[in-house]
Amino acid sequence: MTALCYETIARSPAPGAAGPDLAAELCAAADAGFTWVGLDLASVEAFLHTGASVAELRDLVREAGLRCFVLQHLALGPDEGRVLRSAERLAELAAVLQPVWVQAGVGAAPDDAATLGLTRRAARMFAEVGTRLSIEFLPFLPVDSIAAARAFVRNAAAAGAGVVVDAWHFFHGPDDWPDLETLPLEALAYPQLDDHPRIEAGGARELYRATVDGRVLPGEGVFDLDRFCDTLRAIGYDGVVSVEVLSRAWRERPVREFARALHEASVAYWPAEGTPARGSRGIGAPSGRASTSSDD
């Protein structure tokens, strides 16, 4: 059956701001058809700030009929105190929420010795509570590609760690189809599905703004998601697909409307077993990679 994961980071509160009604958000996700949820740290901490406990959040997830797939986000780098404090907090939460993964990004080079050592320590913390570390590459960070993320995981020797392939970062980064087609299944943690309109070329700041505020529903942008999903299936992936549409416009709309639209758009690309994906053209189709020109 379809296994799609709703990500609360899509409506995550700004630092110091009141969080959304997380219970209502979980119910909206489940009613829309999602079976898994990814919980972001800011939303979790805002929920706990109301006086609720982690166990109560775990129970809300279960009562909604969901399972926790991923807890995010750990920012990896050479700052030992910051990384270990964050990892310890995430491990504490993971011990109760029991996610399959804890997601991290890397703000250092793939061969940075200090960061690699801290990554190994964080991975051990997570393993002790029954979860695994997933590494996401981002085009505006040093670990910016599938190859760089794989190199980082390999250099860190973090048992059980895998690579997250977010469609947004794949299409805006240096990777091309052969990089995805040759990704070993065992190296893939999970994919993330999203879309984006055509954007102008820009530096790291412009890309960051676009990725956190400008995404659109799958099928509403320029990504070749048919080929992206076909390629994932071709390498043997049949697990959970995270759907991560970070959009300022959608944050201002009702959560039930967002969750329903998100699921309807996503299931067209990652359908129920035996149902062909919408417009599937096969992995030999033209690339359709996102352009960075302004020829709208």
VEXPA-831770 format. One record per residue (C-alpha): residue in three letters; y, z, x. Coordinates in steps of 0.001 Angstrom, whole numbers, plus 500000, padded with zeros to 6 digits. Each point is the difference from the previous one (the first is absolute). Example, Ala and Ser with C-alpha at 12.3 -4.5 7.8 and 13.67 -1.06 7.14 Angstrom:
% VEXPA-831770
ALA495500507800512300/SER503440499340501370/
% end
This chain:
% VEXPA-831770
MET500000500000500000/THR503628499629501038/ALA501126502768502339/LEU503786500147500136/CYS502044502881501381/TYR503404500970498619/GLU502404501274502683/THR502444502771499086/ILE502177499027502971/ALA501362497255497741/ARG502015502704498202/SER500227502542502804/PRO503071502259499902/ALA502705499898502645/PRO500110503012502346/GLY501279503023498117/ALA499961498229496629/ALA498000501118497008/GLY496677498254499760/PRO498722497904497113/ASP497740501437497315/LEU496835499592502049/ALA497703500958497119/ALA501539497272497827/GLU499756497529502874/LEU496297500717500501/CYS499303499550496288/ALA501990496762499957/ALA498002498655502928/ALA496675500909498412/ASP500970498613496592/ALA501030496733501655/GLY496510499631501462/PHE500256501387503529/THR497026502085501113/TRP501379501303503303/VAL503311501482501075/GLY501802500233503315/LEU502211503070500321/ASP503047499992502258/LEU501099503185501707/ALA503523500049498522/SER498680499803496427/VAL497399502662500712/GLU502506502388501566/ALA502444499467497101/PHE497200500849497569/LEU499100503142501958/HIS503667501011500127/THR499836500573496232/GLY497617502888500645/ALA496773498097499400/SER497084500199502422/VAL498074497320501854/ALA496949500914497922/GLU502004499342496821/LEU500937496564501334/ARG496358499305500809/ASP499097500963496434/LEU502731497747498558/VAL498572497060501948/ARG496527500708498671/GLU501151500606496433/ALA501734496624500041/GLY496675498412500925/LEU501136499015503492/ARG498713500639503516/CYS502210500512503038/PHE499629497057502372/VAL502702500577502600/LEU502582502570501013/GLN503014498683501844/HIS501848500047502303/LEU499557501168503611/ALA502539498644502499/LEU498247499787503362/GLY501983500168503222/PRO500293501969503243/ASP501749503058498463/GLU497143502524500091/GLY501599502668497832/ARG501034497639497231/VAL496732498067499901/LEU497776503084500014/ARG502063501802497350/SER499770496967497733/ALA496296499506500705/GLU499247503649499302/ARG501869499835496687/LEU498217496811498976/ALA496628501479500981/GLU500778503115497953/LEU500745497854496955/ALA497031497714500633/ALA497621502966500035/VAL500789500495496304/LEU500895496498498792/GLN497075498380501869/PRO501437496530500650/VAL497834497377501651/TRP502803499224502460/VAL503192501397501517/GLN502342497104500793/ALA502166499847503118/GLY502481497700501699/VAL500671499826503720/GLY503448500223501577/ALA498733499506503549/ALA498288497308502053/PRO496246499525499468/ASP499354501367503507/ASP502356502997499921/ALA497850502789501435/ALA501759502903498265/THR499809498368496582/LEU496368499019500490/GLY499078503566500889/LEU501784501381496948/THR498287497393497834/ARG496590501170501189/ARG500936503583499180/ALA501274499048496549/ALA496851497977499270/ARG497876503037500895/MET502048502187497638/PHE499421497541497176/ALA496291499633500768/GLU499616503761499716/VAL501139499849496363/GLY497972496891499157/THR502564497210500223/ARG500819497172502412/LEU503084498580501679/SER501323496550499064/ILE502565498225502162/GLU502555497696498397/PHE501826497400502081/LEU503614499138499117/PRO501909496961501335/PHE503020502075501062/LEU497995502588502006/PRO498233499666503380/VAL496615499820498258/ASP500935496906498035/SER496826497988499463/ILE496291500143499281/ALA499239499606503709/ALA502432502756500998/ALA498604502374497367/ARG496438499281501103/ALA500993500590503616/PHE501623503297499065/VAL496911501179498098/ARG497792498949502908/ASN502216501684502612/ALA500242503182497964/ALA496212500235499692/ALA500583501601496606/ALA496601500171498338/GLY499938498409496552/ALA503551498618500168/GLY500749496598498513/VAL502821497496499537/VAL502060499623496814/VAL500993496406499243/ASP503035500001497718/ALA500759496520498672/TRP503736500561500544/HIS499538500806503673/PHE497455497231500523/PHE502244497304498572/HIS503167501224501747/GLY498403500787503349/PRO498631497893502860/ASP496497499644498557/ASP498617496798498541/TRP496852499210498051/PRO497554499982502943/ASP501021503590500765/LEU498939501086496528/GLU496962497725499838/THR498585501447503225/LEU500690503651499162/PRO496613501768500093/LEU499197501692496731/GLU499249503264501788/ALA503529500009501472/LEU501677499700496588/ALA500872503234498226/TYR501407498334496865/PRO502564497387498946/GLN503262500495498147/LEU501198497503497426/ASP503645499115499268/ASP502355497029500006/HIS503541499104501002/PRO502606497336499284/ARG501100497680502781/ILE502322501868502379/GLU502281499093502847/ALA498994500725503567/GLY501297503344501187/GLY499503502839502415/ALA498005503173499597/ARG502603501671497764/GLU500103497071497574/LEU496205499786499886/TYR499753503738499342/ARG502449499798497103/ALA498090497084498539/THR496624501709500215/VAL501113503264498387/ASP502214498575497246/GLY499362496311499445/ARG496326499456499246/VAL498872498351496775/LEU496816499957497953/PRO497093497979501376/GLY500508496374498960/GLU503786500258499653/GLY500786499247503639/VAL499122497477502702/PHE496900501584501574/ASP496774497998499791/LEU498103502899498465/ASP497192497742498806/ARG499118499167503573/PHE500694503540501173/CYS497501501466497521/ASP497502497163500480/THR500059500688503731/LEU499361503697499465/ARG497042499184497780/ALA498735497475502555/ILE499815502649502720/GLY498026502171497585/TYR502562502439498631/ASP499149501261496512/GLY501601503429500020/VAL503178501552498662/VAL503219497977500130/SER503217501991500200/VAL502932498530498064/GLU503327500919501583/VAL503033498422498363/LEU503083501765501341/SER502880498825497846/ARG503387501499499225/ALA500104498058496712/TRP496599501267498837/ARG500842503613500910/GLU502681499920497331/ARG497572498924497273/PRO497552502203498050/VAL496913500952501969/ARG497613498838497276/GLU501609496579499962/PHE499766499832503792/ALA496362501095500189/ARG498931497587497278/ALA501811497028501555/LEU498691500917503444/HIS496383500118498875/GLU500218496805497951/ALA501485498100502938/SER497527501412502530/VAL496793499540498045/ALA500706496262499974/TYR499374500019503768/TRP497376502739500251/PRO498100499528496723/ALA497069501669498337/GLU496620499016501369/GLY498974496510498918/THR503525498963498980/PRO501635497390502256/ALA503340500843501530/ARG502991498240498477/GLY500627496603501557/SER497538500614502827/ARG500141497059502362/GLY497644501189502685/ILE500759501038503548/GLY500477496433501183/ALA503186499574497950/PRO503450499525501513/SER501326503194501501/GLY502927500760497710/ARG501247502638502454/ALA503330501564499147/SER502923498035501334/THR502940501752501597/SER502370497177499186/SER502619500222497265/ASP499088496816498125/ASP499742501634496543/
% end
